[in-house]
């Protein structure tokens, strides 16, 4: 999972990515949790991208 992949997935610009990476700006807790869960469960950037673009994922059952 590269920094540019995460940048694209989160829809942030280069400056924001650098601020998050250097600690100048705090990583939002929900973003940190999502990234941790992706790493823990082996979810690829491609899989996360598909899920983030699928409107049925956000709909209640």
C-alpha positions as CSV (number, residue, x, y, z in Angstrom):
1,X,0.0,0.0,0.0
2,X,1.9,3.1,-1.2
3,X,1.3,6.7,-0.2
4,X,0.1,7.5,-3.7
5,X,-2.4,4.7,-3.5
6,X,-3.8,5.9,-0.2
7,X,-3.8,9.5,-1.6
8,X,-5.9,8.4,-4.5
9,X,-8.3,6.3,-2.4
10,X,-8.9,9.1,0.1
11,X,-9.2,11.8,-2.6
12,X,-6.6,14.1,-1.0
13,X,-4.0,16.3,-2.7
14,X,-0.2,15.9,-2.5
15,X,0.2,18.6,0.2
16,X,-2.4,17.0,2.5
17,X,-0.7,13.6,2.0
18,X,2.6,15.1,3.0
19,X,1.2,16.8,6.1
20,X,-0.4,13.5,7.2
21,X,2.8,11.6,6.5
22,X,5.0,14.0,8.5
23,X,2.5,14.4,11.4
24,X,2.0,18.1,10.7
25,X,-1.7,17.2,10.4
26,X,-3.4,14.5,12.4
27,X,-4.8,11.5,10.6
28,X,-8.5,11.4,11.2
29,X,-9.3,8.5,13.5
30,X,-11.8,6.9,11.0
31,X,-9.1,7.0,8.3
32,X,-6.5,5.4,10.6
33,X,-9.0,2.7,11.5
34,X,-9.8,2.0,7.9
35,X,-6.2,1.8,6.9
36,X,-5.4,-0.5,9.9
37,X,-8.3,-2.8,9.0
38,X,-7.2,-2.9,5.4
39,X,-3.7,-3.9,6.4
40,X,-4.9,-6.4,9.1
41,X,-7.3,-8.2,6.7
42,X,-5.2,-7.9,3.6
43,X,-7.6,-5.7,1.7
44,X,-5.9,-4.3,-1.4
45,X,-6.2,-0.8,-2.7
46,X,-8.1,-2.2,-5.7
47,X,-10.6,-4.0,-3.5
48,X,-11.0,-0.8,-1.4
49,X,-11.5,1.3,-4.5
50,X,-14.2,-1.1,-5.7
51,X,-16.0,-1.0,-2.4
52,X,-15.7,2.8,-2.1
53,X,-17.3,3.2,-5.6
54,X,-20.1,0.7,-5.1
55,X,-23.2,2.6,-3.9
56,X,-24.8,-0.7,-2.6
57,X,-22.1,-0.9,0.1
58,X,-23.5,2.2,1.8
59,X,-27.1,1.1,1.7
60,X,-28.7,-0.5,4.8
61,X,-29.8,-4.1,4.3
